[in-house]
Amino acid sequence: MLNQMPMATSSMVTTPHYLASAVGSSILQQGGNAYDAAVAVSAALGVVYPHMTGIGGDAFFLIHDGASGEITAYNGSGRSASCLHADTFKKMGMNDIPRRGVLSAITVPGMVDAWWAVWSRYGRLAWEQLLEPAVQYADQGCPVSRDLSLWLEQDAELIMGHTPLRTVFAPEGTLLQEGDLLIQKQLAASLRQLQSGGREAFYTGELCKQITMAIQEDGGMLTAADFAAHQGEWVKPISTNYRGYEVHQLPPNTQGFSMLMMLNMLEHVDMAALARTSPEFYHLMAEVVKKAFRDRDRYLTDPDFREIPLERLLCKSYADELWSEIQSHPTTAQPFLSQAMGQDTAYAAVVDAEGNAVSFIQSLYFDFGAAYVPGNTGVLMQNRGSFFSLDSREANVLEPGKRTFHTLMPALVTRDGKPYMLFGTQGGEGQPQTQLSVLTGVVDYGMSIQEAINLPRWLYGRTWGEQSDTLRVENRYHDDVCAALASWGHKVEARAPWDGVMGHAQGIVIREDGMISGAADPRGDGMAIGL
């Protein structure tokens, strides 16, 4: 399972799908910059990786601009329908927002707006040119990848039970298999509307009308006015210093701050002296995760609606307090119940010869999102809004025009103000944990980016229906490790040695001498391509 790590001196693209990586590399060879390549990759992923992402979803971009040295970010998450309150669903006799169907598609997709914002500010090539590969793969078809095939098999009942999904993914009455040709003609037509009409085609134009009319006819909540009101946001990234490296994340409504909190706690221990596959290591990671998630779950939502005490949460002195709590029970698992959440995402990164670096991530939330396609658009809608709470006492309670608690969190590490590392991963609550694994692998254990991604992982959290959290560990001869963890009070689950549930990570490292290394996760279908 060990991938060969490509190295280059000019540029690097890494994505969770080999075709998307090829698209990004092609755009760079056509004279595009990292921003052009990122938009083209993002669009292509929505076609070749349709179970994870698409234009019906959200996206976040974390950017280092080579010309100015500025580090900035774009929050491309959508807001809830203007008519919605928590009581809306309660009056329908529901205790929770549905996770599938038109009633789960209650937030405006922000991805297309994010593409337009990044391209408008930084892009070089024509907009139509960037979307053309996605159009061609949708219209002419692309091979079903290994990962898509596995998800089709896992979600067979869902696919066969929804006509628009069945028509695309089981056109002859049986599910497509790995290597079969996936054709998405309706999606191609929608992408062509984006090519000719740009951002406005999706938010005020004909495609918007097609989407919102179908949603209304099907009993949904989003309206044309909600789409027209959508606007993503350029934001200032947040960061913390970890052993001399500046680690950057997007601010809320993303969970990026939770990973920074974990790093602040870990500065209290010499990680290099702790064996990477020891029970002590996994125990420490689980307890650090619990402390960060406790505050994440308490505060995280749209900061326009609730105050989030970021300054305190990211303060080193607060990390001292949390570390003291962990040290008071050094080998005892402390009780904690996290929120169950979706974990299906696509992360990618691009750097170019001009010093531009783009770390970006996108998602439909659940696999195949809401499992709802409005009309004949071929646009699979996200169900991100289903994560809103209906409890008015909680920060993330559903309110009109609100962005929900978001799991998406691309990462960027700088050293002396210059990009050093771009990385991220698939997975809901797993994203900050896998980022922790990858970053400590490189910084604390001196590994290459590929070696760090290949490390055996853990995943602490709770899946839907579980009444307690579980510490899942990739079992590469870890039986004694799992036994020790269980004796310390952890509910442990030994997983497959290379388990897709741990997410698919990608990363790029730029050495001081300018050499660039790229890595893709062997658990997925990704590839890194350098020039």
VODOZA-500819 format. One record per residue (C-alpha): x, y, z; residue in one letter. Coordinates in steps of 0.02 Angstrom, whole numbers, padded with zeros to 5 digits, always signed. Layout:
<atoms>
XYZA ...
</atoms>
This chain:
<atoms>
+00000+00000+00000M +00150+00117-00003L +00131+00249-00139N +00282+00316-00230Q +00305+00499-00186M +00330+00614-00337P +00448+00760-00321M +00464+00915-00431A +00542+01087-00438T +00403+01188-00519S +00228+01137-00467S +00125+00999-00387M -00056+00942-00390V -00130+00812-00274T -00312+00758-00268T -00415+00607-00213P -00446+00555-00395H -00314+00525-00528Y -00416+00606-00666L -00439+00766-00565A -00252+00770-00533S -00221+00754-00719A -00342+00898-00751V -00248+01010-00629G -00080+00966-00707S -00149+00999-00881S -00212+01172-00832I -00040+01216-00764L +00040+01157-00927Q -00081+01266-01025Q -00012+01419-00935G -00135+01426-00791G -00084+01462-00613N -00125+01369-00453A -00292+01459-00438Y -00345+01409-00613D -00293+01230-00578A -00386+01227-00411A -00549+01283-00490V -00531+01157-00632A -00489+01017-00510V -00637+01063-00400S -00756+01058-00548A -00684+00893-00611A -00699+00812-00439L -00884+00852-00441G -00900+00741-00594V -00777+00598-00568V -00805+00588-00379Y -00993+00619-00372P -01023+00523-00211H -00914+00647-00116M -00937+00815-00200T -01022+00917-00335G -01094+01086-00381I -01237+01056-00260G -01114+01067-00114G -00997+01185-00022D -00811+01223-00037A -00674+01312+00062F -00511+01383-00008F -00356+01426+00095L -00231+01526-00007I -00053+01592-00005H -00027+01719-00142D +00149+01713-00211G +00153+01893-00272A +00096+01979-00112S +00137+01847+00019G -00041+01866+00083E -00127+01718+00165I -00315+01726+00144T -00464+01610+00131A -00635+01597+00053Y -00782+01526+00149N -00895+01448+00019G -01028+01378+00134S -01212+01408+00105G -01345+01479+00220R -01510+01402+00268S -01672+01449+00183A -01743+01615+00242S -01908+01535+00291C -01834+01408+00410L -01838+01401+00599H -01816+01254+00717A -02004+01257+00743D -02031+01229+00556T -01984+01047+00574F -02058+01027+00747K -02227+01079+00679K -02209+00941+00552M -02191+00818+00696G -02002+00796+00677M -01872+00794+00816N -01728+00808+00692D -01702+00875+00517I -01713+00733+00390P -01544+00671+00331R -01599+00630+00154R -01723+00697+00028G -01780+00871-00021V -01810+00920+00161L -01626+00891+00200S -01572+01007+00057A -01601+01167+00155I -01438+01264+00128T -01389+01354-00032V -01240+01269-00116P -01088+01382-00104G -00963+01295-00217M -00995+01385-00382V -00985+01554-00295D -00819+01501-00218A -00748+01454-00388W -00801+01621-00461W -00728+01719-00314A -00558+01633-00323V -00549+01641-00512W -00607+01823-00521S -00474+01880-00399R -00328+01771-00449Y -00362+01670-00607G -00275+01690-00774R -00357+01572-00898L -00534+01590-00968A -00675+01532-00854W -00745+01420-00991E -00577+01334-01010Q -00571+01286-00826L -00740+01200-00830L -00714+01111-00996E -00632+00953-00925P -00778+00930-00804A -00901+00955-00947V -00813+00825-01053Q -00804+00695-00915Y -00989+00720-00878A -01042+00716-01061D -00927+00582-01132Q -00908+00484-00972G -00771+00434-00852C -00724+00264-00779P -00801+00217-00612V -00658+00220-00486S -00625+00093-00350R -00691+00208-00214D -00850+00255-00308L -00882+00072-00342S -00868+00030-00157L -00988+00170-00110W -01112+00118-00243L -01112-00057-00170E -01128+00007+00007Q -01270+00127-00042D -01358+00008-00161A -01526+00026-00074E -01513+00215-00076L -01463+00220-00260I -01596+00098-00319M -01730+00186-00216G -01707+00357-00297H -01745+00367-00483T -01622+00507-00527P -01481+00413-00442L -01532+00246-00515R -01539+00320-00690T -01358+00381-00677V -01275+00247-00570F -01376+00094-00625A -01429+00138-00803P -01457-00043-00856E -01543-00091-00694G -01385-00149-00605T -01256-00043-00516L -01106+00015-00614L -00945-00076-00568Q -00765-00020-00561E -00707+00020-00737G -00881+00045-00808D -00916+00209-00897L -01010+00337-00793L -01106+00461-00903I -01195+00612-00830Q -01278+00703-00976K -01394+00811-00871Q -01250+00868-00761L -01151+00908-00918A -01292+01021-00978A -01293+01112-00811S -01105+01134-00816L -01120+01207-00991R -01241+01336-00921Q -01107+01382-00794L -00978+01395-00933Q -01081+01520-01030S -01166+01611-00887G -01035+01608-00750G -01083+01622-00568R -01249+01707-00604E -01312+01556-00702A -01316+01461-00538F -01380+01597-00422Y -01500+01702-00527T -01503+01629-00703G -01591+01489-00793E -01505+01349-00698L -01556+01431-00534C -01736+01436-00594K -01731+01253-00643Q -01661+01201-00474I -01773+01307-00364T -01933+01273-00460M -01904+01086-00442A -01865+01105-00256I -02027+01201-00228Q -02128+01075-00329E -02055+00934-00227D -02101+01016-00062G -01930+01087-00019G -01883+01248+00069M -01751+01337-00037L -01812+01474-00154T -01742+01577-00296A -01728+01722-00174A -01617+01616-00061D -01501+01578-00207F -01498+01760-00262A -01453+01816-00086A -01306+01696-00072H -01133+01769-00055Q -00978+01680+00008G -00849+01773+00109E -00664+01814+00103W -00601+01784+00280V -00441+01802+00378K -00370+01632+00425P -00333+01588+00606I -00170+01507+00659S -00060+01443+00798T +00127+01416+00809N +00178+01235+00831Y +00364+01205+00860R +00412+01351+00749G +00285+01317+00611Y +00131+01426+00586E -00021+01316+00557V -00167+01403+00469H -00351+01357+00466Q -00512+01443+00417L -00610+01524+00559P -00785+01467+00608P -00907+01412+00546N -00776+01276+00512T -00703+01162+00646Q -00524+01210+00600G -00492+01291+00770F -00512+01121+00854S -00354+01056+00770M -00258+01212+00824L -00315+01181+01004M -00249+01003+00992M -00079+01065+00934L -00071+01189+01078N -00096+01046+01200M +00032+00934+01115L +00169+01064+01135E +00176+01006+01316H +00249+00838+01267V +00401+00780+01171D +00309+00687+01035M +00468+00618+00957A +00504+00525+01119A +00334+00440+01111L +00328+00286+00999A +00208+00325+00858R +00115+00159+00867T +00116+00139+01056S -00041+00132+01163P +00022+00288+01252E +00019+00382+01086F -00159+00333+01041Y -00220+00367+01218H -00145+00541+01215L -00222+00578+01046M -00394+00523+01105A -00387+00630+01261E -00325+00784+01167V -00464+00761+01040V -00595+00752+01178K -00540+00916+01255K -00545+01008+01088A -00710+00929+01035F -00790+00976+01200R -00768+01160+01157D -00801+01134+00972R -00970+01055+01008D -01012+01189+01136R -00976+01340+01027Y -00961+01302+00842L -01090+01377+00725T -01109+01531+00615D -01015+01671+00704P -01141+01796+00634D -01269+01719+00752F -01170+01670+00908R -01011+01734+00987E -00869+01608+00982I -00727+01645+01105P -00587+01606+00982L -00457+01713+01068E -00477+01615+01229R -00492+01445+01144L -00330+01471+01048L -00234+01548+01192C -00082+01448+01248K -00131+01474+01431S -00298+01391+01399Y -00205+01245+01322A -00108+01236+01486D -00272+01214+01578E -00332+01078+01462L -00165+00989+01472W -00176+00990+01662S -00345+00905+01650E -00269+00767+01542I -00120+00747+01658Q -00233+00726+01809S -00285+00557+01737H -00131+00504+01636P -00187+00327+01592T -00375+00335+01612T -00496+00365+01470A -00609+00510+01516Q -00794+00497+01472P -00853+00600+01324F -00995+00594+01198L -00961+00681+01034S -01085+00726+00898Q -01111+00601+00758A -01085+00679+00588M -01060+00641+00403G -00885+00614+00340Q -00884+00616+00151D -00772+00747+00074T -00639+00781-00059A -00478+00874-00017Y -00348+00934-00144A -00199+01052-00154A -00101+01143-00289V +00061+01242-00289V +00140+01325-00440D +00306+01397-00494A +00254+01574-00444E +00239+01532-00259G +00050+01520-00260N -00023+01385-00148A -00205+01331-00137V -00268+01209-00005S -00452+01171-00035F -00592+01055+00013I -00770+01020-00041Q -00915+00908+00004S -01097+00856-00011L -01091+00809+00175Y -01158+00629+00168F -01112+00507+00030D -01220+00563-00116F -01276+00710-00010G -01464+00729+00008A -01490+00592-00122A -01599+00721-00207Y -01581+00792-00383V -01695+00939-00428P -01782+00911-00595G -01673+00866-00743N -01522+00966-00685T -01413+00819-00635G -01361+00923-00483V -01348+00816-00327L -01394+00929-00181M -01298+00930-00017Q -01381+00887+00149N -01261+00993+00252R -01407+01084+00335G -01467+00923+00414S -01332+00948+00544F -01423+01097+00618F -01500+01065+00789S -01683+01094+00828L -01640+01128+01010D -01647+01316+01043S -01522+01296+01185R -01384+01241+01068E -01270+01359+00973A -01299+01270+00809N -01489+01283+00816V -01574+01308+00648L -01613+01491+00609E -01654+01582+00445P -01506+01624+00335G -01380+01536+00446K -01223+01436+00405R -01211+01273+00499T -01068+01198+00600F -00953+01142+00458H -00828+00999+00461T -00729+01057+00308L -00555+01121+00354M -00411+01136+00230P -00241+01166+00312A -00087+01266+00266L +00078+01273+00360V +00204+01412+00335T +00384+01429+00390R +00459+01603+00395D +00305+01665+00302G +00324+01546+00155K +00216+01393+00116P +00289+01234+00188Y +00147+01110+00192M -00029+01095+00121L -00136+00952+00183F -00311+00894+00222G -00424+00744+00218T -00595+00670+00197Q -00696+00633+00353G -00810+00729+00472G -00742+00719+00648E -00592+00630+00573G -00526+00784+00483Q -00439+00868+00631P -00378+00698+00692Q -00302+00645+00527T -00225+00817+00506Q -00148+00792+00678L -00079+00624+00623S -00005+00693+00463V +00068+00852+00539L +00150+00765+00687T +00215+00632+00567G +00308+00765+00468V +00356+00888+00605V +00384+00776+00756D +00434+00611+00679Y +00534+00678+00531G +00437+00584+00398M +00404+00628+00217S +00228+00684+00176I +00192+00515+00097Q +00258+00419+00247E +00152+00527+00363A -00006+00494+00261I +00033+00309+00260N +00045+00299+00450L -00084+00190+00540P -00224+00304+00597R -00349+00319+00735W -00524+00392+00732L -00611+00444+00891Y -00797+00479+00880G -00971+00413+00863R -01070+00353+00713T -01257+00374+00691W -01354+00264+00812G -01208+00233+00931E -01236+00281+01111Q -01052+00300+01155S -00891+00353+01072D -00768+00227+01001T -00581+00237+00973L -00552+00153+00805R -00374+00102+00763V -00305+00033+00600E -00246-00137+00655N -00073-00164+00584R -00013-00290+00713Y -00090-00180+00848H -00180-00316+00950D -00076-00281+01105D -00100-00094+01081V -00289-00113+01072C -00288-00224+01227A -00190-00093+01326A -00308+00045+01270L -00458-00058+01322A -00381-00088+01493S -00368+00102+01514W -00555+00120+01485G -00566+00154+01298H -00700+00073+01193K -00583+00010+01057V -00622-00056+00885E -00483-00134+00783A -00509-00090+00600R -00433-00153+00438A -00248-00113+00415P -00290+00014+00278W -00466+00072+00314D -00561+00194+00204G -00663+00251+00354V -00507+00342+00411M -00525+00459+00263G -00418+00495+00112H -00283+00624+00144A -00176+00721+00020Q -00027+00832+00051G +00115+00936-00021I +00279+00987+00064V +00394+01123-00004I +00573+01110+00057R +00685+01260+00089E +00784+01220-00069D +00624+01230-00171G +00601+01043-00198M +00415+00999-00193I +00349+00829-00138S +00169+00774-00159G +00071+00630-00085A -00098+00547-00107A -00181+00425+00010D -00163+00240-00035P -00333+00213+00046R -00415+00305-00099G -00402+00339-00286D -00289+00489-00276G -00129+00539-00363M +00002+00674-00347A +00076+00744-00508I +00226+00860-00513G +00304+00966-00648L 
</atoms>
